[in-house]
Amino acid sequence: MKKTKIMKLTLSILFSFLALHIYAQNPNTHDLKITVTNIKKLKGNIKLGIFNTENSFLIAGKEYKSVSKKVTDNEVILTLTDLPKGAYAISLFQDVNTDNTCNLNFLGIPIEPYAFSNNFKPKFSKPKFNDCDIYLAKDQAISIKLIN
C-alpha cells in the first residue's frame, strides 16, 4: 500500500517537472548568437540593436531588442533569446568612449567602429532594412565584422 502511494507521488512529481520543462521551451521562439569580430580597440562596449520592421530600422529607441557587452577581447559573443520566427536586421557599434552614442563626423559617418547584419557595408547612405535582413526560423549563429 505504501509503495503504491510513493510510486504515485514520484510519478506525479516527475510529470510536473516534465511539464514545466516543456512549458519553459517555447518552440515558437528562437535564439540568435552573434559573434562580433575585427575588434581592434579593447575598450568600451559593443551596443547592438535588432529591428523587426523596416519602419523602425536604425531609429534609436525603436529596437525590438537591444543588448550591450563590455569589450574584453578581439571577439565578443552576444546572444538574443526568445525571438519569434521572422525577418530581423541588426545594427551595432563599438562605444569606445562609453558615452552611449554612436559618434558621427560632420558628414554623418560613424567615427566609432560599426557594423550591420549580412556584413553590409554602406557606400553613400544608411542601409535599408532589406540590405541587412536575416530570416530567423530556427536557432541560428551569425558573425558580423566591425567596420573600423
N, C-alpha and C positions, 0 to 999 in steps of 0.2 A: 504494500500500500504506500509506504513512504517513498520507495524507489519510483513509483509512478508519478507522484507529486513532484519529486525532484526532477525527473525527466521532463515533465510538462513545463516546469518553471525554467529549466535550462533551455528547452526549445523556444519558449516564449521570449527569453532574453536574446537568444541567437537571432531569431527572426526580427526582433526590434532593431538590433544593430544592423542587420542586413537592410532593412527598410530605410534606416537613417542614411546608410552609405549610398543607396540608390538615389534617395531624395537629394543628397548633397551634390551629386554629379548630374548636372543638367546637360542632357545630350543636345540641347538646342543652342548651347554656347560653346565657344572655343577659346583657346589660349594662343597668343601670338608672342613668340620670343624674338626680340630684335637685338642683334649684335651690331653695335656701332664700332666701326673700325677707322683707321687713319687718324687717331687722336695723337697730335704732336705735342701739345702742352698738357702736362699732367697737373692741371689745376682747374678749379671751378666745378661746374655741374653740367651734365647733359640734360637738357629740358626737351621733352618730347610731347607732342600733341597728336592725337589720332582723330580724324574727322570722318564722319559718316554721310555727309551731304555736300554737294557741290556749293550750295549757298553759304555754308559755314566755313568752307576751306580757307585757311590762313587768317581767319578773323580771331583775334585774341579774345579769349573767354568763351568762344563758341566750340571748343574741342568737345568731342564725345567723351574722351578720357584724356587725362594728361598724367605724366609721371616724370620724376626727376631723380637723378642719381649722381652722387659725387664721383668725380673722375679720380681714379687711383692707379689706372693702368692705361696702356695704349688701346685697349678694347673695353667696352662697357656693355653689359648684357642687361636689358630691360625686358620685363615680361608683363604683358597686358592680359588679364584674365576675364572670363565671362563675357566675351564679345559675341553677340548674335551673328549668325550667318549673314554675310553681305559684303558690300564694297566699302573699302576704307582707304584713306590717304594719310600719310604720315609726314609731318614736318618736325624737324628737330634742329637744335643748335647747341653749341658748347658755350655756356655762360661763363666765360673765362674770368671776368671781373665780378661775378656773383651779384649783379645788380638786377637780376630777374628780367632783363630785357635783351633782346637780340639787337645789339647796337649796329647802326647803319651809317654809311658815309653820306655825303651830301647828295649823291645820286640815288640813294635808297638801297644800295647794295650792302649786304651784311659785312661787317668788318670782323665778326667773330665766326669761327667755323660753323657751317650749317649743312643740312642735307635734307633730302626728300626720299620717300619710298620709290622703288624702282630705280634708285640711284639717278634720278632725273637731274640733269644739270641745266638750269635756266640759261638762256642766251641773252635775250633783250628785255624780258619781262618776267613777272612772277609766274610760276607754273599754274596750270589749271588742274582741277581735281582729277580729270581723266588722264593727265600726264603721269600721275603718281598713284592711281588707284590700284589696289590689290583686292582680289576676291577671297574672302575667308569662308571656307566651307568645312574646315576641319582644323585641328591644332596644327600650327604652322611655325616655322622658324625662317627668318629672313636676315640678311646682312645689309647694312647701309653704311656707305663710306662717306666720311665727312669731307666737305669741300673746304680747303684751308685758304 
